[in-house]
């Protein structure tokens, strides 16, 4: 188990950052990178390595999944020390009480949208429509997510040639009619992995979080820009919203779309990574909105 400085005042259960707290969360603080874009990865590794007293390999594992959370659930002294360390390397941070972290409310899946009315109009899965000004979009967060599914596949297998030969040998030696065996049903778990794209849109109103799943979305709102590829339509939709809501904070995946970079370079290992980066941007947007 990784050993963190005692000043963290918390024990770490695993390298992904899941915690068993030794203090009440209400007295702890989190240090977040304050810029929209993430700090340089190598620089993040260096900061964590020095502050947490870890080798570069272990610090790299943590940095890969911190997504701008430079430190979480720290004592006031540890949070101040980490913020100072980040500042030494030119990384601007913001320190917030851990209890103030944005709650990850269940997203509302949207099926349709209209971008040509001067406002962002959308229809949810229940068929209910709503409107929001483009200026009310706080965060646009997109990513390719690896999703694994498992299913049980049944098959019928006959006795192997070795089993048949063994039984024939026994019959020849004993004269007993034991047969060559019966076929049997075998159940196997088959795992498959595929990449699914997601776009989260966080609105100022009650911090509403909308989610766009390309497989369940009507891209007719793109009009003449609509293509026959759901993945391309997804990218066009992201770019359109980014242009219409220029003040919205954008995550690594959405910046990759705007800058025509491979989305695979965003390095999201799963939904947890995507949610974490989105949560940081949500906190930054709320802090800016509240002054």
C-alpha positions, 0 to 999 in steps of 0.5 A: 500500500502506498505511504502518504505523508502523515500530514494528509491525515487520511489513509489510502486504500488503493492507488486509484485514490479510494479512501478510508477517512480517519477524519470527518470530511467536513474538516478536510480540503481538496486542492484542484488545478484552477485552469480549464486545461489540465496541468502538464502530466509530467509536471503533475507526476513530479509534484505528486512524487515530491509531495507524497514521497513516492517514486515516479512510477507510483506517482504516475499511476495516481496522476493518470487518474487524478484529472486535476484533483491534485489532492483530496481530503487533506488537512488544512495544513497539508492542503496549504502545503500542496497548493504552495508546492503546485505554485512553485511549479507554476500550477495554479490551484484552488482549495475548497472544502471537501464537502463543497465538491459538486455532487454527481447527480444522475444525468438526464439523457436527452434524445433531441435538441434544437440549436437554431432558436437562439437558445439550447432546446432539448427533449429528455427521454420522457419526452419533456422539453426544456430550454436554456440560454447558451450562456447558461451552459457551464461545462461541456465534457465529452469522451470516448468511454470503454464499456465492458459487457459480459454474457453467458454463452451456452454450448454443448460439448461432446466427450474429447477423443482422450475421454473416448479412448479411455472409456473404450479401453475400460470396456475392452479390459472389463467387458462392461458396457460403460459407453463412450460418455454423453454430451454435456452443456457448458456455460462460459462467460464471454466478455466484450469491450467497445468504445461508447461516446458521451457528452455531458452538458452542465447547466447553471439551472440547479446544476442540471447535468444532461447527457447525450448518447450518440446511439440514442440521439436524433442528430437532425438538429445539425441539419445540412451538417448531419452525416451518415456517421454517428461518431462524426455527428457526435463530433460536429454536435460537440463543436457546434455547442462549443461555438455557441457556448464559448464561455463553457469550460471544456474537458480534455476530450472536447478540446481534442474534438475542437483541435482535431486530435485523436480522441484516444489520446485523452486516456480515459480508462472508464466512466470514473475518469470522465466523471472526475474531470467533469466534476472538477470543471463543474466546481471551477464553473460554479466558483466563477459563477459565484464570484 
